[in-house]
Amino acid sequence: MNIELYKNLENSFGVTSLEVKNRNQSYIRVKKEMAVPLITHLKLVESYKHLSFFTIIDQIEKGEFELLYMLHSYSRNHDLGIIVSIERHETDMESIHHLWPAAETYQRELREMFGVEFPDSPGLYENFCLEGWEGIPPMRREFDTKRYSEDTFYKRPGRETNDPAKYMKEKIYPSEAETW
């Protein structure tokens, strides 16, 4: 990302902390309320026409989620990551489905897996992959996968847990076990 574009985005949208990974990939941060206006500007004015992906990083220690919108400009041959922090207990975020219809799918997934809401996004409450799921969204870091498995699934023969190092020595490399 060139410095002139960054300065323009900084002045117009309050963009902060430019991080240049290489000449073809950069990341910027923006406040929640300016995210969709910025993303709209990037698509319509600055030629970032492609939504490569949209995901979340769970920053449980900070009490927030970081939304990551990865945009691509074919004319600039550049990927630009837009990072937006939202509080974990106030998870409403404006939808971008009006810019890219494919965003509906990402937003359905993020609502189901992390509990982030995108009001007015079509089909948001249709099941994505967790039909009938109740309780805490399973991709949040406080979700206890082991406890869920123990509470949900019965013990079956052959499902014993082994220490991986010991198992490898005994079962996979028995002739070398004594040298370890």
N, C-alpha and C positions, 0 to 999 in steps of 0.2 A: 504494500500500500504506500503510495507516495505521500509525503509530508503535507503537501498542499491539500489533498483530499482529507487527510486526518484533521488538519486545522479547520477546514470547512465544517466537518462533522462535529468537531469539538465546539465550535461557535454556534452552530445551528441546533444541535441536539444534546449538548452536554456530554458527549462521548469522553471517556477517560481511559487511561492506561493502555496505550498502544503497545502490543507485544508482537514483534516481527519474528516469526519462526525461520523463514527464509524468504527469498524474493517472490515466492508464489503463495505464501500463506502468512496471514496476520490475524490477530485477535484484538477486539476492542470491547470495552464495557460501557453499558449505558443503564440509566435508571429505568425501572419498570414502566413508568408512565411515558417515557420517550421511546420505548423499544419498537412498537409498531409503527409510529411515524418515521423513525429512522429506517427500519426495514423496508417500508414502502418507498421512501426516498431512494434507498440503495437499488431497489428493483427498477423503479420507473425512471430515475434520473442518472444513476451511476452505473448502469448496465450489469448489476448483479442479478441476473435473470433466473438462475437455477437454485432451488433449495436442495442442497445436497443431502442434509439430514437435520433433524431436530431432536435433541435429547436433553437429559437432566443429569447433573452431578449432585448427589446428596451430600451436602456439607453439614452433617448432623452436629459437628462440634461448634459450628457457627450459628446453628439454628436457622439455616436457610437452604434453599435449593438454588443451584445455578442452572438456568436454562441456557442451552447452547444452540444457537441457530447458525448453521454453516451454509453460507451462500457462495456461489461461484459465478465469476464473470468470465465468459468465453473471450470477449474482446480484450480483456486485461490479462487473461490467463492467470487468474488470481482467486484464491479461496479466502473468504473473510468470515471469521467466527465472531458472532455477536453474543456476548455473555451478559445475562440479566439475572441479578440476584432477587429472589423473592423469599419472604418469610415462610417457614415450614407450617405455621399455623394460619396463615392467610394466603392460600394457594390459588386464588383467582388470578388468571392472566388473560389479557386480551388475545383473541384468536387471530391467526393470519390466514385462515382458510379462503378469504376473499382474494388473496394474492396468489396462492398456490392451492388448488383443490386437494393435492396430495397431503397437505398439512392436516386435513381432517383425520387421516389415519394416524399420523404421529400423535396428534392431540388425544385421540381415543386411547392409544397405548399409554401415554403419559398419565392420563386420568386414572386408568385402571391399575397401572403398576406403581404409581407414586402418589396418587390422590390429588393431582393438580387439576384444577377446573378451568375450562375455557368456555365461559358463557357464550351463547349464541353459535357455537360451533355445531354444524349439522351432524347428527348421528352420534353425538358425544356419549350418550348413555347406552348405545348398543354395545353388546358384549364384544370385546376385542379377542381375548383368548381365555379369560377366566370366567366362564359361564357359571353363574350361581355363587360366585365368590362373596364371602362376607368377612368382615374384619379388616385389619390393617393391610394396606396395599403391600404386596410381597417384595417389591424392590426397595422399599424404604429400609434404611440400614438398621433400624430398631426391630425389624421383623426377625424373629428367631426361627430360622429354617429347621434347625435340629429339633427344637421343641414341637414345631408344627408337624414334622414327619413322625415323631414319636407319638403325638396325640392323635394323628389321623390314620396312620397305617399300622396294621398289626405285624408282629414279628413273624418272619417266615424262615424256615430252615435254609441255610446257605447265605443268610444275610448278616453273618457275623462281621464285626469290625476287626481288622488286623492292623498292627503297627506296620506301616509301609516298608520301613527299612528292614525290620525283622522278617517280614514276609518275603521280600526280595532275596534276602540271604538264604532263607530256607527253601523256597519254592522255585525261584527263577535262576539263581546262581548257587546251587548247593555245593558245587565243587570249589567255589571261591569263598565260601562263608567263613572259613577259618582264617583267611588273610585279612578280613575286615575288622 
